[in-house]
Amino acid sequence: MAHTIVVGNEKGGAGKSTVSMHVATALARMGHRVGALDLDLRQKSMGRYLENRRKYLDAQGLDLPTPIFVDLPPTDAQNAPDGEAAYDHRLSQAVAELEAQSDFIVIDCPGSHTRLSQVAHSLADTLVTPLNDSFVDFDLLAKIDSDGEKIIGPSVYSEMVWSARQLRAQAGLQPIDWIVLRNRVGAQQMVNKKKMESALERLAKRIGFRIAPGFNERVIFRELFPRGLTLLDLRDTGVKQLNISNIAARQELRELVKALNLPGVEVTF
């Protein structure tokens, strides 16, 4: 069976699609077969990213490793198995289509709570949650007191992950490896940044996730999207010398993929 990587967070603007695209493309470039699904049926950021990639590569006559992307099939309540909702059936059909041709399936979830996202979390072998360095984002994981020191209890997103873990346990599946990425972190060492780091470390021990470094805030990510490119594609598109920011961003991607500790993956870039 393919190893399923779900990139989820109920808060928009955390960089989920950027993380999804870079992880999926990095795995493809290392020789793995990678499938991709976008469950944000309205914005379709990852789907648009991959569409931009296909158009750019075709226009430039390039052949670069690219994840296999499929759309969810149309809603068909009549053909759904007994007891399975139509939306659940659409997701299971798409996963089944990709499973036969993929070593890894990367699922990009919307920045809101939806039935599709909820079901996808229960399919996750690896769950990646990008989190902005802000207590506004932290509030999705846990409620915290006014001074940012004491954790009062888990919040809505953590409770959904807990439910997904229970479903997997009942089905006899391996536990979810949950990784929270500190994403879009600013360069300055601020008091808030240190408080966030401390709060995440305490929460990780309490509800069971690993903390990994994500991407710093960089202009390059906004520039790559229209061409569907990732950091690893730059040299193949005529960029002979990377600037310091691009080199640093590649290193961040390398550390991110290493931190995921995916089965059979040896980071070679």
N, C-alpha and C positions, 0 to 999 in steps of 0.2 A: 504493500500500500504506500501511496505517496505520503510524505511528511507534510502536514498542513501547518502553515504559518499564518496566523490571523493578526492583522495590524488593526487594533481597535482602541477607541477612546470616544466617549460621548461628547467631547468638547471639540468644536471646530477650530481650525487654525493651529493645530498642534504639530502639523507636518506629517500626517499619516501617509498621504499619497507619495510624498517625496521619499519617505522611508521605504514604503512598499516597492516603489519603482527601482530604487537603488539596490535593495536587497535582492529583488527578483532578477534584475539584470546582472548583478555581480555573480549570482549563482549560475546564470546562463553562460556568462563569460568564462567561468571556471569549468565548463563542460557538463553541467547538470541540466537535466530536462526540467523546465520550469513552466507551470501553468499559472495563470493569473485570473482573478475574478474581482469585479468592482461591484460592491453591494450598495453604493450610493446611487440609487436609481435616478436621482434628480441632477446632481452636479456631475457625476461620473468622471471625477478628476483623473483617476488612474486610467480609465478607459480612454479618455481624451489624450492623456500623456502617450499611451501606446499607439493611438491613431496618428498623433503627430510624428511619432518615431517612424512608423511605416511610410508615411508620406515623404518625410525628409530622406530616408534611406533610398527610397525609390527614385526621388528626384536627383540625388547625388550618385546613384549607381553603386551604393555601398551595401555590403552584406555583413551586418554585425549581429552577434548573438542577441536574440530577443525572446522574451517569454511568450508562450502560447496563450492568447487571450480569447476567452469566449464570453458572450453575453448570456445572461440568464434567459432560458427559453420562455415563451409566452405563458401567462397564467392559464392553467388547464385544470380546473377543479374536478372535471369529470374523470380524468385519467389518474388522479392522485390515489394512491393506495388507501384503503380504509384506515381512518384514524390519523391520516397525515394531511395537514393543511396545504392549500394550493401553493402558498409561498415557500413552505418547507420543501414541497415536491420540486419546485423550480430549482432550488439550491442543490438538492440531492442529485437532480439530473445533471446540472452543470459540473458538480464535483465528480460524478461518475464518468462524464465525458473526458475530463482532464486526467483522471486517475490512471487511465490506461496508457497515457503518453507522458507522464510526469514523474519525476523523482520528488519534486517539491511543488506544492500549490500555495501561492501567496494570495490571501484574501484581504482586500482593502475595505474596511467597514466605514459607514457614514459617521459623521460627527453628531449623532443623535441616537436615541434608543428606538430601534425598530425590531420587528419580529425576525427579519432576516439576520440582523446583526446578532441577536440573541442566540439563534440557532447556530450561526457560524462560530460563536465562542465555544459552544459545546463540541465543535469539530476540531478545535485547536490542539495540536500537539505542542506547538510553541505559540504563545500569545505575546505580542509586542505592543506595549502601550507607550507611545510618545507623549511626553508631558512637558509643557512649557514651564519655565522656571518662575512659577507664579502660584500664590496660594489660592487664586481663583480656580486654577486647574487642579490643584491639590485637593480642593473641596470635593471633587468627584470621587476621589479615593477614600477620603476620611474627613470627618468633622474635627476641627481643631479649635482650641480656645483663642481668645482675642490676642494673646501675646505670641501666638505661633509656636508655643512650646508643648502644650499638653494635647495629646490625641484623645478625643472624646469617644469616637467610635467609627466604624466603617460607614461609607456613604454609598450612593446609589450604584456607581459603577463597580465597586468592590463587591457589593452584594450580588450583582449580576454574574460576576466571575465566579463567586462562591457557588451560585446555582449551577453554572456550567460545569464546575468541578464535581458537584454532586451527581449530575447526569452522567458524566463520564465514569465515575466510580460505579454507579449502578449498572452501567453497560459493560463493566469489566475492562475498561480502557486504561491506558497509562495516564497518570496525572498530567495536567497542563503545566508546562514549564513557562511561568509568567515572568516576563522581563519588562521593567519600567525604564524607558529611556529618558534621560534628562535632555530634552531637545530644545533647540533654538536658544541656547544659553548665551548670555552676553559675556563679553570679555572681561568686564570689570568685576573685581571681588567686592561685593556689597554685603551688608548685614543681612538683607533678605535672602541672598543667595546661600549664605552659610546656614541660615535658619531652615531653608528648604532642604538642604543637604542633610541636616540633622534630623528633620522631621521624616524624610523619606527613609533614612536608615532605621529609625525606630519603627516606622510602619511596616517596613519590609520584614522585620523579625516577627511582627505581630500577625500579619495576614498572609505572609508567605510568597514574596516575589523577590527576584533578583534585580539589582540596579545596574544599568549599563550606560555608558556615554553615548549620546546621540550626536547631532550636528549642531555646531555653532550657527548663529544667524549670519548668513552670507548671501550677497547679491547673486552669486553664480547660480544658485538654485532657481531663482526666478528667470534667469536668462536661458537655462537649459530646457525648460518646459515647452516653449513653442516649437523646438526642433525635436522634442522627444528624446533628448540625449541625457546621459548620466555622466558623472565625473570620470568614469572609466573609459568613456568613448572619445574624449577630447583629442587624444593623440591620433586616433584613427580618422579624424575629420579635419586634419591639417594643422592642428595646434602643435607646433614643434617644441615649444618651451612653455611649461606651466608656470604661472606666477606663484608666489609664496602662499597666497590664500587657497589656490587650487590644490597645491601639494598638501597643505594642512587638511583640507576637506577630504582628500583621498585617504589620508591617514585616519581621519575620523571614521570613514566608511570601513576601513580595514579593521579597526578596533571594534566597531559595531558588529560586523559579521563574525569576528572571533568570539565576541561575548555571547552571541546567540548559541554557540556550541552545538551546531546542527550535526546530525549523524552523517558520517562519511564526508564531511566538508573540511578540506584543508585550504586555508586562505593562501592564494598564490599570486595576489596582485599587490 
